[in-house]
Amino acid sequence: MIELTKINGVKVLVNPDLMELVEETPDTVIAFTTGRKIIVKESRQEIKNLVKSYRKDIFAN
């Protein structure tokens, strides 16, 4: 799971395997395969880096 900050400041853990789309409009919106969407403070690039780090950690173990 990766930790992100919702627009209201609440920290949440997100399963990146369920992410379908990340877009900046200008807020960063994440759409999930479940149909749910959330708006987060992190940029698209920050999310990309977090997901890459998460996947490296998973496959290293």
mmCIF file of the N, C-alpha and C atoms, coordinates in Angstrom:
data_MODEL
# 
_entry.id   MODEL 
# 
loop_
_atom_site.group_PDB 
_atom_site.id 
_atom_site.type_symbol 
_atom_site.label_atom_id 
_atom_site.label_alt_id 
_atom_site.label_comp_id 
_atom_site.label_asym_id 
_atom_site.label_entity_id 
_atom_site.label_seq_id 
_atom_site.pdbx_PDB_ins_code 
_atom_site.Cartn_x 
_atom_site.Cartn_y 
_atom_site.Cartn_z 
_atom_site.occupancy 
_atom_site.B_iso_or_equiv 
_atom_site.pdbx_formal_charge 
_atom_site.auth_seq_id 
_atom_site.auth_comp_id 
_atom_site.auth_asym_id 
_atom_site.auth_atom_id 
_atom_site.pdbx_PDB_model_num 
ATOM 1   N N  . MET A 1 1  ? 0.846   -1.175  0.000   1.00 0.00 ? 1  MET A N  1 
ATOM 2   C CA . MET A 1 1  ? 0.000   0.000   0.000   1.00 0.00 ? 1  MET A CA 1 
ATOM 3   C C  . MET A 1 1  ? 0.897   1.245   0.000   1.00 0.00 ? 1  MET A C  1 
ATOM 4   N N  . ILE A 1 2  ? 0.400   2.305   -0.607  1.00 0.00 ? 2  ILE A N  1 
ATOM 5   C CA . ILE A 1 2  ? 1.118   3.575   -0.592  1.00 0.00 ? 2  ILE A CA 1 
ATOM 6   C C  . ILE A 1 2  ? 0.286   4.591   0.188   1.00 0.00 ? 2  ILE A C  1 
ATOM 7   N N  . GLU A 1 3  ? 0.977   5.504   0.862   1.00 0.00 ? 3  GLU A N  1 
ATOM 8   C CA . GLU A 1 3  ? 0.288   6.524   1.654   1.00 0.00 ? 3  GLU A CA 1 
ATOM 9   C C  . GLU A 1 3  ? 0.151   7.803   0.846   1.00 0.00 ? 3  GLU A C  1 
ATOM 10  N N  . LEU A 1 4  ? -1.078  8.293   0.766   1.00 0.00 ? 4  LEU A N  1 
ATOM 11  C CA . LEU A 1 4  ? -1.377  9.537   0.057   1.00 0.00 ? 4  LEU A CA 1 
ATOM 12  C C  . LEU A 1 4  ? -2.173  10.454  0.967   1.00 0.00 ? 4  LEU A C  1 
ATOM 13  N N  . THR A 1 5  ? -2.254  11.722  0.586   1.00 0.00 ? 5  THR A N  1 
ATOM 14  C CA . THR A 1 5  ? -2.979  12.712  1.379   1.00 0.00 ? 5  THR A CA 1 
ATOM 15  C C  . THR A 1 5  ? -4.171  13.212  0.574   1.00 0.00 ? 5  THR A C  1 
ATOM 16  N N  . LYS A 1 6  ? -5.364  12.971  1.100   1.00 0.00 ? 6  LYS A N  1 
ATOM 17  C CA . LYS A 1 6  ? -6.563  13.476  0.440   1.00 0.00 ? 6  LYS A CA 1 
ATOM 18  C C  . LYS A 1 6  ? -6.568  14.999  0.512   1.00 0.00 ? 6  LYS A C  1 
ATOM 19  N N  . ILE A 1 7  ? -7.361  15.623  -0.308  1.00 0.00 ? 7  ILE A N  1 
ATOM 20  C CA . ILE A 1 7  ? -7.389  17.074  -0.429  1.00 0.00 ? 7  ILE A CA 1 
ATOM 21  C C  . ILE A 1 7  ? -7.760  17.748  0.900   1.00 0.00 ? 7  ILE A C  1 
ATOM 22  N N  . ASN A 1 8  ? -8.475  17.027  1.778   1.00 0.00 ? 8  ASN A N  1 
ATOM 23  C CA . ASN A 1 8  ? -8.866  17.581  3.078   1.00 0.00 ? 8  ASN A CA 1 
ATOM 24  C C  . ASN A 1 8  ? -7.805  17.357  4.156   1.00 0.00 ? 8  ASN A C  1 
ATOM 25  N N  . GLY A 1 9  ? -6.642  16.785  3.767   1.00 0.00 ? 9  GLY A N  1 
ATOM 26  C CA . GLY A 1 9  ? -5.532  16.593  4.689   1.00 0.00 ? 9  GLY A CA 1 
ATOM 27  C C  . GLY A 1 9  ? -5.477  15.234  5.355   1.00 0.00 ? 9  GLY A C  1 
ATOM 28  N N  . VAL A 1 10 ? -6.475  14.401  5.138   1.00 0.00 ? 10 VAL A N  1 
ATOM 29  C CA . VAL A 1 10 ? -6.517  13.071  5.744   1.00 0.00 ? 10 VAL A CA 1 
ATOM 30  C C  . VAL A 1 10 ? -5.570  12.134  4.986   1.00 0.00 ? 10 VAL A C  1 
ATOM 31  N N  . LYS A 1 11 ? -4.714  11.442  5.747   1.00 0.00 ? 11 LYS A N  1 
ATOM 32  C CA . LYS A 1 11 ? -3.799  10.462  5.148   1.00 0.00 ? 11 LYS A CA 1 
ATOM 33  C C  . LYS A 1 11 ? -4.557  9.153   4.927   1.00 0.00 ? 11 LYS A C  1 
ATOM 34  N N  . VAL A 1 12 ? -4.343  8.535   3.775   1.00 0.00 ? 12 VAL A N  1 
ATOM 35  C CA . VAL A 1 12 ? -4.979  7.256   3.456   1.00 0.00 ? 12 VAL A CA 1 
ATOM 36  C C  . VAL A 1 12 ? -3.954  6.311   2.855   1.00 0.00 ? 12 VAL A C  1 
ATOM 37  N N  . LEU A 1 13 ? -4.189  5.023   3.018   1.00 0.00 ? 13 LEU A N  1 
ATOM 38  C CA . LEU A 1 13 ? -3.381  4.005   2.367   1.00 0.00 ? 13 LEU A CA 1 
ATOM 39  C C  . LEU A 1 13 ? -4.158  3.497   1.165   1.00 0.00 ? 13 LEU A C  1 
ATOM 40  N N  . VAL A 1 14 ? -3.481  3.427   0.037   1.00 0.00 ? 14 VAL A N  1 
ATOM 41  C CA . VAL A 1 14 ? -4.123  3.061   -1.221  1.00 0.00 ? 14 VAL A CA 1 
ATOM 42  C C  . VAL A 1 14 ? -3.416  1.845   -1.809  1.00 0.00 ? 14 VAL A C  1 
ATOM 43  N N  . ASN A 1 15 ? -4.198  0.916   -2.320  1.00 0.00 ? 15 ASN A N  1 
ATOM 44  C CA . ASN A 1 15 ? -3.653  -0.245  -3.017  1.00 0.00 ? 15 ASN A CA 1 
ATOM 45  C C  . ASN A 1 15 ? -3.401  0.160   -4.472  1.00 0.00 ? 15 ASN A C  1 
ATOM 46  N N  . PRO A 1 16 ? -2.138  0.298   -4.865  1.00 0.00 ? 16 PRO A N  1 
ATOM 47  C CA . PRO A 1 16 ? -1.857  0.760   -6.231  1.00 0.00 ? 16 PRO A CA 1 
ATOM 48  C C  . PRO A 1 16 ? -2.272  -0.240  -7.311  1.00 0.00 ? 16 PRO A C  1 
ATOM 49  N N  . ASP A 1 17 ? -2.499  -1.488  -6.930  1.00 0.00 ? 17 ASP A N  1 
ATOM 50  C CA . ASP A 1 17 ? -2.941  -2.481  -7.910  1.00 0.00 ? 17 ASP A CA 1 
ATOM 51  C C  . ASP A 1 17 ? -4.363  -2.189  -8.400  1.00 0.00 ? 17 ASP A C  1 
ATOM 52  N N  . LEU A 1 18 ? -5.110  -1.388  -7.643  1.00 0.00 ? 18 LEU A N  1 
ATOM 53  C CA . LEU A 1 18 ? -6.483  -1.054  -8.028  1.00 0.00 ? 18 LEU A CA 1 
ATOM 54  C C  . LEU A 1 18 ? -6.593  0.266   -8.769  1.00 0.00 ? 18 LEU A C  1 
ATOM 55  N N  . MET A 1 19 ? -5.451  0.966   -8.943  1.00 0.00 ? 19 MET A N  1 
ATOM 56  C CA . MET A 1 19 ? -5.473  2.232   -9.671  1.00 0.00 ? 19 MET A CA 1 
ATOM 57  C C  . MET A 1 19 ? -5.642  1.977   -11.159 1.00 0.00 ? 19 MET A C  1 
ATOM 58  N N  . GLU A 1 20 ? -6.548  2.722   -11.742 1.00 0.00 ? 20 GLU A N  1 
ATOM 59  C CA . GLU A 1 20 ? -6.782  2.599   -13.172 1.00 0.00 ? 20 GLU A CA 1 
ATOM 60  C C  . GLU A 1 20 ? -6.261  3.823   -13.926 1.00 0.00 ? 20 GLU A C  1 
ATOM 61  N N  . LEU A 1 21 ? -6.389  5.008   -13.280 1.00 0.00 ? 21 LEU A N  1 
ATOM 62  C CA . LEU A 1 21 ? -6.047  6.249   -13.956 1.00 0.00 ? 21 LEU A CA 1 
ATOM 63  C C  . LEU A 1 21 ? -5.630  7.291   -12.926 1.00 0.00 ? 21 LEU A C  1 
ATOM 64  N N  . VAL A 1 22 ? -4.567  8.039   -13.236 1.00 0.00 ? 22 VAL A N  1 
ATOM 65  C CA . VAL A 1 22 ? -4.144  9.171   -12.402 1.00 0.00 ? 22 VAL A CA 1 
ATOM 66  C C  . VAL A 1 22 ? -4.031  10.367  -13.335 1.00 0.00 ? 22 VAL A C  1 
ATOM 67  N N  . GLU A 1 23 ? -4.781  11.423  -13.017 1.00 0.00 ? 23 GLU A N  1 
ATOM 68  C CA . GLU A 1 23 ? -4.732  12.610  -13.875 1.00 0.00 ? 23 GLU A CA 1 
ATOM 69  C C  . GLU A 1 23 ? -4.698  13.878  -13.031 1.00 0.00 ? 23 GLU A C  1 
ATOM 70  N N  . GLU A 1 24 ? -4.074  14.916  -13.585 1.00 0.00 ? 24 GLU A N  1 
ATOM 71  C CA . GLU A 1 24 ? -4.012  16.224  -12.941 1.00 0.00 ? 24 GLU A CA 1 
ATOM 72  C C  . GLU A 1 24 ? -4.926  17.164  -13.710 1.00 0.00 ? 24 GLU A C  1 
ATOM 73  N N  . THR A 1 25 ? -5.930  17.719  -13.002 1.00 0.00 ? 25 THR A N  1 
ATOM 74  C CA . THR A 1 25 ? -6.944  18.524  -13.698 1.00 0.00 ? 25 THR A CA 1 
ATOM 75  C C  . THR A 1 25 ? -7.350  19.790  -12.966 1.00 0.00 ? 25 THR A C  1 
ATOM 76  N N  . PRO A 1 26 ? -6.642  20.670  -12.348 1.00 0.00 ? 26 PRO A N  1 
ATOM 77  C CA . PRO A 1 26 ? -5.259  20.610  -11.910 1.00 0.00 ? 26 PRO A CA 1 
ATOM 78  C C  . PRO A 1 26 ? -5.066  19.765  -10.643 1.00 0.00 ? 26 PRO A C  1 
ATOM 79  N N  . ASP A 1 27 ? -6.163  19.473  -9.902  1.00 0.00 ? 27 ASP A N  1 
ATOM 80  C CA . ASP A 1 27 ? -6.010  18.571  -8.764  1.00 0.00 ? 27 ASP A CA 1 
ATOM 81  C C  . ASP A 1 27 ? -5.712  17.177  -9.278  1.00 0.00 ? 27 ASP A C  1 
ATOM 82  N N  . THR A 1 28 ? -5.016  16.380  -8.465  1.00 0.00 ? 28 THR A N  1 
ATOM 83  C CA . THR A 1 28 ? -4.697  15.017  -8.866  1.00 0.00 ? 28 THR A CA 1 
ATOM 84  C C  . THR A 1 28 ? -5.860  14.108  -8.499  1.00 0.00 ? 28 THR A C  1 
ATOM 85  N N  . VAL A 1 29 ? -6.448  13.488  -9.508  1.00 0.00 ? 29 VAL A N  1 
ATOM 86  C CA . VAL A 1 29 ? -7.591  12.594  -9.327  1.00 0.00 ? 29 VAL A CA 1 
ATOM 87  C C  . VAL A 1 29 ? -7.141  11.175  -9.652  1.00 0.00 ? 29 VAL A C  1 
ATOM 88  N N  . ILE A 1 30 ? -7.450  10.244  -8.731  1.00 0.00 ? 30 ILE A N  1 
ATOM 89  C CA . ILE A 1 30 ? -7.141  8.840   -8.951  1.00 0.00 ? 30 ILE A CA 1 
ATOM 90  C C  . ILE A 1 30 ? -8.454  8.097   -9.146  1.00 0.00 ? 30 ILE A C  1 
ATOM 91  N N  . ALA A 1 31 ? -8.570  7.377   -10.253 1.00 0.00 ? 31 ALA A N  1 
ATOM 92  C CA . ALA A 1 31 ? -9.729  6.528   -10.515 1.00 0.00 ? 31 ALA A CA 1 
ATOM 93  C C  . ALA A 1 31 ? -9.301  5.079   -10.289 1.00 0.00 ? 31 ALA A C  1 
ATOM 94  N N  . PHE A 1 32 ? -10.157 4.330   -9.618  1.00 0.00 ? 32 PHE A N  1 
ATOM 95  C CA . PHE A 1 32 ? -9.863  2.939   -9.294  1.00 0.00 ? 32 PHE A CA 1 
ATOM 96  C C  . PHE A 1 32 ? -10.714 1.999   -10.140 1.00 0.00 ? 32 PHE A C  1 
ATOM 97  N N  . THR A 1 33 ? -10.274 0.769   -10.233 1.00 0.00 ? 33 THR A N  1 
ATOM 98  C CA . THR A 1 33 ? -11.020 -0.239  -10.995 1.00 0.00 ? 33 THR A CA 1 
ATOM 99  C C  . THR A 1 33 ? -12.388 -0.502  -10.386 1.00 0.00 ? 33 THR A C  1 
ATOM 100 N N  . THR A 1 34 ? -12.585 -0.115  -9.134  1.00 0.00 ? 34 THR A N  1 
ATOM 101 C CA . THR A 1 34 ? -13.864 -0.298  -8.452  1.00 0.00 ? 34 THR A CA 1 
ATOM 102 C C  . THR A 1 34 ? -14.885 0.769   -8.835  1.00 0.00 ? 34 THR A C  1 
ATOM 103 N N  . GLY A 1 35 ? -14.430 1.812   -9.555  1.00 0.00 ? 35 GLY A N  1 
ATOM 104 C CA . GLY A 1 35 ? -15.305 2.910   -9.932  1.00 0.00 ? 35 GLY A CA 1 
ATOM 105 C C  . GLY A 1 35 ? -15.180 4.110   -9.002  1.00 0.00 ? 35 GLY A C  1 
ATOM 106 N N  . ARG A 1 36 ? -14.509 3.930   -7.885  1.00 0.00 ? 36 ARG A N  1 
ATOM 107 C CA . ARG A 1 36 ? -14.331 5.021   -6.922  1.00 0.00 ? 36 ARG A CA 1 
ATOM 108 C C  . ARG A 1 36 ? -13.246 5.976   -7.428  1.00 0.00 ? 36 ARG A C  1 
ATOM 109 N N  . LYS A 1 37 ? -13.369 7.254   -7.044  1.00 0.00 ? 37 LYS A N  1 
ATOM 110 C CA . LYS A 1 37 ? -12.350 8.263   -7.363  1.00 0.00 ? 37 LYS A CA 1 
ATOM 111 C C  . LYS A 1 37 ? -12.027 9.033   -6.100  1.00 0.00 ? 37 LYS A C  1 
ATOM 112 N N  . ILE A 1 38 ? -10.751 9.434   -5.958  1.00 0.00 ? 38 ILE A N  1 
ATOM 113 C CA . ILE A 1 38 ? -10.362 10.313  -4.860  1.00 0.00 ? 38 ILE A CA 1 
ATOM 114 C C  . ILE A 1 38 ? -9.461  11.411  -5.409  1.00 0.00 ? 38 ILE A C  1 
ATOM 115 N N  . ILE A 1 39 ? -9.469  12.536  -4.719  1.00 0.00 ? 39 ILE A N  1 
ATOM 116 C CA . ILE A 1 39 ? -8.602  13.665  -5.065  1.00 0.00 ? 39 ILE A CA 1 
ATOM 117 C C  . ILE A 1 39 ? -7.525  13.735  -3.996  1.00 0.00 ? 39 ILE A C  1 
ATOM 118 N N  . VAL A 1 40 ? -6.264  13.802  -4.427  1.00 0.00 ? 40 VAL A N  1 
ATOM 119 C CA . VAL A 1 40 ? -5.143  13.816  -3.488  1.00 0.00 ? 40 VAL A CA 1 
ATOM 120 C C  . VAL A 1 40 ? -4.246  15.022  -3.734  1.00 0.00 ? 40 VAL A C  1 
ATOM 121 N N  . LYS A 1 41 ? -3.428  15.333  -2.715  1.00 0.00 ? 41 LYS A N  1 
ATOM 122 C CA . LYS A 1 41 ? -2.517  16.481  -2.807  1.00 0.00 ? 41 LYS A CA 1 
ATOM 123 C C  . LYS A 1 41 ? -1.258  16.171  -3.604  1.00 0.00 ? 41 LYS A C  1 
ATOM 124 N N  . GLU A 1 42 ? -0.840  14.913  -3.628  1.00 0.00 ? 42 GLU A N  1 
ATOM 125 C CA . GLU A 1 42 ? 0.390   14.538  -4.329  1.00 0.00 ? 42 GLU A CA 1 
ATOM 126 C C  . GLU A 1 42 ? 0.222   14.710  -5.845  1.00 0.00 ? 42 GLU A C  1 
ATOM 127 N N  . SER A 1 43 ? 1.318   15.014  -6.497  1.00 0.00 ? 43 SER A N  1 
ATOM 128 C CA . SER A 1 43 ? 1.290   15.169  -7.954  1.00 0.00 ? 43 SER A CA 1 
ATOM 129 C C  . SER A 1 43 ? 1.282   13.792  -8.625  1.00 0.00 ? 43 SER A C  1 
ATOM 130 N N  . ARG A 1 44 ? 0.984   13.808  -9.905  1.00 0.00 ? 44 ARG A N  1 
ATOM 131 C CA . ARG A 1 44 ? 0.994   12.569  -10.693 1.00 0.00 ? 44 ARG A CA 1 
ATOM 132 C C  . ARG A 1 44 ? 2.377   11.918  -10.645 1.00 0.00 ? 44 ARG A C  1 
ATOM 133 N N  . GLN A 1 45 ? 3.421   12.743  -10.744 1.00 0.00 ? 45 GLN A N  1 
ATOM 134 C CA . GLN A 1 45 ? 4.795   12.230  -10.720 1.00 0.00 ? 45 GLN A CA 1 
ATOM 135 C C  . GLN A 1 45 ? 5.130   11.625  -9.353  1.00 0.00 ? 45 GLN A C  1 
ATOM 136 N N  . GLU A 1 46 ? 4.697   12.282  -8.273  1.00 0.00 ? 46 GLU A N  1 
ATOM 137 C CA . GLU A 1 46 ? 4.942   11.739  -6.933  1.00 0.00 ? 46 GLU A CA 1 
ATOM 138 C C  . GLU A 1 46 ? 4.271   10.374  -6.766  1.00 0.00 ? 46 GLU A C  1 
ATOM 139 N N  . ILE A 1 47 ? 3.054   10.258  -7.271  1.00 0.00 ? 47 ILE A N  1 
ATOM 140 C CA . ILE A 1 47 ? 2.335   8.984   -7.184  1.00 0.00 ? 47 ILE A CA 1 
ATOM 141 C C  . ILE A 1 47 ? 3.061   7.916   -7.996  1.00 0.00 ? 47 ILE A C  1 
ATOM 142 N N  . LYS A 1 48 ? 3.508   8.292   -9.172  1.00 0.00 ? 48 LYS A N  1 
ATOM 143 C CA . LYS A 1 48 ? 4.259   7.359   -10.017 1.00 0.00 ? 48 LYS A CA 1 
ATOM 144 C C  . LYS A 1 48 ? 5.497   6.851   -9.276  1.00 0.00 ? 48 LYS A C  1 
ATOM 145 N N  . ASN A 1 49 ? 6.227   7.752   -8.627  1.00 0.00 ? 49 ASN A N  1 
ATOM 146 C CA . ASN A 1 49 ? 7.422   7.363   -7.882  1.00 0.00 ? 49 ASN A CA 1 
ATOM 147 C C  . ASN A 1 49 ? 7.084   6.459   -6.700  1.00 0.00 ? 49 ASN A C  1 
ATOM 148 N N  . LEU A 1 50 ? 5.992   6.752   -5.996  1.00 0.00 ? 50 LEU A N  1 
ATOM 149 C CA . LEU A 1 50 ? 5.571   5.919   -4.879  1.00 0.00 ? 50 LEU A CA 1 
ATOM 150 C C  . LEU A 1 50 ? 5.199   4.509   -5.340  1.00 0.00 ? 50 LEU A C  1 
ATOM 151 N N  . VAL A 1 51 ? 4.505   4.413   -6.468  1.00 0.00 ? 51 VAL A N  1 
ATOM 152 C CA . VAL A 1 51 ? 4.108   3.103   -6.998  1.00 0.00 ? 51 VAL A CA 1 
ATOM 153 C C  . VAL A 1 51 ? 5.339   2.315   -7.431  1.00 0.00 ? 51 VAL A C  1 
ATOM 154 N N  . LYS A 1 52 ? 6.292   2.987   -8.085  1.00 0.00 ? 52 LYS A N  1 
ATOM 155 C CA . LYS A 1 52 ? 7.519   2.307   -8.497  1.00 0.00 ? 52 LYS A CA 1 
ATOM 156 C C  . LYS A 1 52 ? 8.278   1.778   -7.284  1.00 0.00 ? 52 LYS A C  1 
ATOM 157 N N  . SER A 1 53 ? 8.370   2.588   -6.250  1.00 0.00 ? 53 SER A N  1 
ATOM 158 C CA . SER A 1 53 ? 9.058   2.185   -5.020  1.00 0.00 ? 53 SER A CA 1 
ATOM 159 C C  . SER A 1 53 ? 8.334   1.012   -4.354  1.00 0.00 ? 53 SER A C  1 
ATOM 160 N N  . TYR A 1 54 ? 7.019   1.070   -4.331  1.00 0.00 ? 54 TYR A N  1 
ATOM 161 C CA . TYR A 1 54 ? 6.198   -0.002  -3.758  1.00 0.00 ? 54 TYR A CA 1 
ATOM 162 C C  . TYR A 1 54 ? 6.453   -1.318  -4.507  1.00 0.00 ? 54 TYR A C  1 
ATOM 163 N N  . ARG A 1 55 ? 6.446   -1.254  -5.812  1.00 0.00 ? 55 ARG A N  1 
ATOM 164 C CA . ARG A 1 55 ? 6.627   -2.475  -6.622  1.00 0.00 ? 55 ARG A CA 1 
ATOM 165 C C  . ARG A 1 55 ? 8.040   -3.041  -6.446  1.00 0.00 ? 55 ARG A C  1 
ATOM 166 N N  . LYS A 1 56 ? 9.044   -2.169  -6.376  1.00 0.00 ? 56 LYS A N  1 
ATOM 167 C CA . LYS A 1 56 ? 10.411  -2.638  -6.140  1.00 0.00 ? 56 LYS A CA 1 
ATOM 168 C C  . LYS A 1 56 ? 10.508  -3.356  -4.802  1.00 0.00 ? 56 LYS A C  1 
ATOM 169 N N  . ASP A 1 57 ? 9.857   -2.790  -3.789  1.00 0.00 ? 57 ASP A N  1 
ATOM 170 C CA . ASP A 1 57 ? 9.870   -3.383  -2.463  1.00 0.00 ? 57 ASP A CA 1 
ATOM 171 C C  . ASP A 1 57 ? 9.176   -4.748  -2.462  1.00 0.00 ? 57 ASP A C  1 
ATOM 172 N N  . ILE A 1 58 ? 8.037   -4.848  -3.145  1.00 0.00 ? 58 ILE A N  1 
ATOM 173 C CA . ILE A 1 58 ? 7.300   -6.109  -3.207  1.00 0.00 ? 58 ILE A CA 1 
ATOM 174 C C  . ILE A 1 58 ? 8.129   -7.199  -3.895  1.00 0.00 ? 58 ILE A C  1 
ATOM 175 N N  . PHE A 1 59 ? 8.741   -6.873  -5.008  1.00 0.00 ? 59 PHE A N  1 
ATOM 176 C CA . PHE A 1 59 ? 9.466   -7.877  -5.788  1.00 0.00 ? 59 PHE A CA 1 
ATOM 177 C C  . PHE A 1 59 ? 10.838  -8.190  -5.203  1.00 0.00 ? 59 PHE A C  1 
ATOM 178 N N  . ALA A 1 60 ? 11.331  -7.345  -4.300  1.00 0.00 ? 60 ALA A N  1 
ATOM 179 C CA . ALA A 1 60 ? 12.632  -7.603  -3.652  1.00 0.00 ? 60 ALA A CA 1 
ATOM 180 C C  . ALA A 1 60 ? 12.495  -8.645  -2.549  1.00 0.00 ? 60 ALA A C  1 
ATOM 181 N N  . ASN A 1 61 ? 11.276  -8.823  -2.039  1.00 0.00 ? 61 ASN A N  1 
ATOM 182 C CA . ASN A 1 61 ? 11.067  -9.777  -0.930  1.00 0.00 ? 61 ASN A CA 1 
ATOM 183 C C  . ASN A 1 61 ? 10.592  -11.110 -1.394  1.00 0.00 ? 61 ASN A C  1 
# 
